[in-house]
Amino acid sequence: MAIPANPAPAIRTGAYVAIIIDDLGMDRARAARLASLPGPLTFAFLSYAPEIDAQSREARARGHEILLHMPMEPDGREDPGPGALRVALSDDDIRARTAAALDRLPLAMGLNNHMGSRFTRDARALRPVLEELQGRGLLFLESRTSGASVGSDLARRLGVPSAARDVFLDNEIDARAIRAQLAE
């Protein structure tokens, strides 16, 4: 069952920016500090982080939206984390891992990919994830870790609400570079 999102701000003309802070949950103190920021912001908690339900409840109580940050197979050898979705898994295994991760984070309004440059290019592997989201009335946010991702297009075809990242703010950890990305 979908968790109702916080009320959207009044529609105005001009550009809108949605800020998603991901990789949350492993450092509880950092997540608490971020939750105290004015919002609304969207926090994406890693599926394998300890106490993500409690952490997400604190963030939601302060007006922030919640996403599941689901580990997915990258192109390289980097480990995306426990319970990662991999293209070699069966559809049933992918669906079961996705469902189990979503069950750990009941306030999630959807899911975005953690890593996943290989996984999000594979429509067969991605379909069970999107079908699980569809069945729960949740959205898919494409982190776009690969320019060849099929996630947003496949989500649209399946009728799953979706959006895609346009700009990484902190790909380069430098104040000047981050300001330039904000300006973009």
Secondary structure, 3 states (H helix, E strand, C coil): CCCCCCCCCCCCCCCCCCCEEEEECCCHHHHHHHHCCCCCCEEEEECCCCCHHHHHHHHHHCCCEEEEEEEECCCCCCCCCCCCECCCCCHHHHHHHHHHHHHHCCCCCEEEEEECCCHHHCHHHHHHHHHHHHHHCCEEEECCCCCCCCHHHHHHHHCCCEEECCCCCCCCCCHHHHHHHHHC
